[in-house]
């Protein structure tokens, strides 16, 4: 169920919508907007603010009310926005949880960055993702491939936007804040294992 959360920031009331299970994350986001306005000054209508993997928009409804909007990842995040921030918040929460499991410092991959994947990888039951380079110039540095398959040929590789995983392999989004060198293995949409840059398994711990 969607809930609407509001907070008075300066002379205006900022509001956002999200699933009720994400209420704590929504409140944290409103606090972040409050802190940003206190430190950086008045948040102008139309302003874009990066929050982890996503970008949020300051949408002025009238003199006293502001709605926080997000790109619409289900359709066209470059051309459409939505009042429902559930996708932005749920992915950010999942990425934070994976970083905690790995004990790693995050390196953001924005929704508009690109990754390399094979079609077989996107359709395989078990997949692995490896960050082979640092994020630069809109390139996330991530590769996605099948965990159990014949070697992938160069001709099979395609470049995708990160946001396209939202509809193709949503579970993969949870690992994309891991830094260069990390490898993640997923079984279906569920995280199976994490390895660091030295090829050591950091999660789950061996008993």
N, C-alpha and C positions, 0 to 999 in steps of 0.2 A: 504494500500500500504506500502511495506517495504521501509524504508530509511536506508542509511548508514551514520553513524556519526563517525567523527574522531577527535582526539586531539593529539597534539604533547606532549609527556611525556618523559622528558629526551632526549635521542638521538633517540627515536623511535616514530612512529605514531601508536597509539592505535585506533582500529576501532570496531564498533559493528553495528548490524542490529536490527531494531525493527519496529513495525507499526508506521506510521507517527503520530498517535494520542498519542503515548508514547514518542515523541521526547524530551519533557522536562525531563522525567525520565531517558532517555538515556544519555542526557547531564549531568545530575546530577551524573549518574554512572561513566562517564568518569572523572568528577571532583574528585570523590571518589578514583578512581584508581590513579589519579595524586597525590592526597594528601597521599595515602598509600605509593607510591614510594618515595615521599619526606621525609616521616617520618621513613619508615621501610627499605628503600634501594631498590636496583634494584629488580624488579619483574621478577624472573627467569621463563624461559619457562617451562610450565607444572604446574606452581604453582596454587593451588586452593585457592580461596578467598570466604569466606562466606558472602553473602549479604542477610540478613533477612532469609527467608525460603529456599533459594536456595544457590547453590555453583557455582561459575563461574571459568573458566579456562583461564589461560594465554597461548595462542597458538601462538608461534613464526612462522610467515610465512617466513620471511627472516631476514637479519641483521637489517633492518630498520622498519619492519612492524609487528604488533601484532594484532591478532584478539581475541576478548573476546568471549568465547563460554559458552553455558549453557547445562545442562543435557537435553536430549530429552524426555520430559515428555509424549509426545504422543505415544512413543514406549517403549524404554528401557533406563531410566535415569541412570542406573548403568553401562550400556555398550556403550551408544551412546550419542554424543553431537550434538548440532545444533548451527548455527550462528545466528539464529533468537531468540532474547532475549525477545520477546513479552510476552511469558507466565510468565517468571520470573518477568518482570517489572509490568505486569498488576495485578498479584496476590499481589505483594508487595504494589502496590498503593492501592488496595482494602483493604488490611489489615491495612494500615496506616489510611485510611478513617474510618474504623470501630473503631479503637482505639480512634480516635478523637471523634467519636459519643459517645463512652462509657466514655471518660475522663479517660482512663486507661493506665497504663504503660505496654508495651508489654512484652510478654514472647514467644520467638520464638519456633515454631514447624517446624523442618526441613523436607524437602521432604522425607527423608529416615527414619524419625521417624514413629512409628506405632500408630494406634488408634484402639479402639474397636467399632464395629458396627454390627448391624444385617442386614441380607439381606433385610428384610422388611423395615428397616429404610432407606436403600439406595434407595429403590424403592418407598417409600411413597411420597405423594404430600407435606405434611407438616411434617417437621422433627425438632428435637431439638438436640443441641450439648451442652454438659456440660464438663468443664474441672475439673476433679475430683481430680487431683493430679498435682504436679509440674513435669516438664519434667526431666527425668533422665534415663540414660542408653539406649537412643534410643526410649523410651516410651514417647509419647507426653502428656499423661494424659487425652486425649479427648475420650468421648463416643458419638456416634451418634445413635439415635433411632427415631422411628416414634412418632410424636406428638399426634396423635389420633389413638389408636389401642389397641388391647388386650395386656396385659403385656407381655414383651419379656422374653422368657425362656432362662436360662443359655445355653442350648444346641444350641440356635440359634446364639449365639455371635461368631464373627470371628475377627481375627486381620488383619488389612490392613495397607499398607504403606500410608502415607499422600498423596504421589503423585498420588495414584490410584483414589483419588477423582477428579482429573483433568478430567478423562474420565467418572466417574460415577456420581459425584455430585459436579461440579465445583464451584457452588455458596457457598458451605460449606467452601471452602478454605479461604474466606474473613475473617472468624471469628477466625481462628486458632492461631492468635497472642495474643488473649485475655488471661489474667492470670487465675490461679487456682480460682475456685469458680464461674466463669462466665457461664451463660447459654445464648444461642442464639437460636431463633426460626426462621425457614425459611419456607416460602410458595413458593413451587417450588424452584427456584434459588434465590429468592429475600428475603432480610432480613426483618423480620416482627417485632422482638422485641429483646432487650438485657436486661438481668438481672444480677446484680452484686452478689458477694458472700453472701450478706445478703438478697438475694431474692427480692431486690428492682428493679423495672423497671427503667433503666437509659436511655432507648431510645425505642420508641419515648416518649417525655415528655407528661404527661397528661395535657390536657387543662383545 
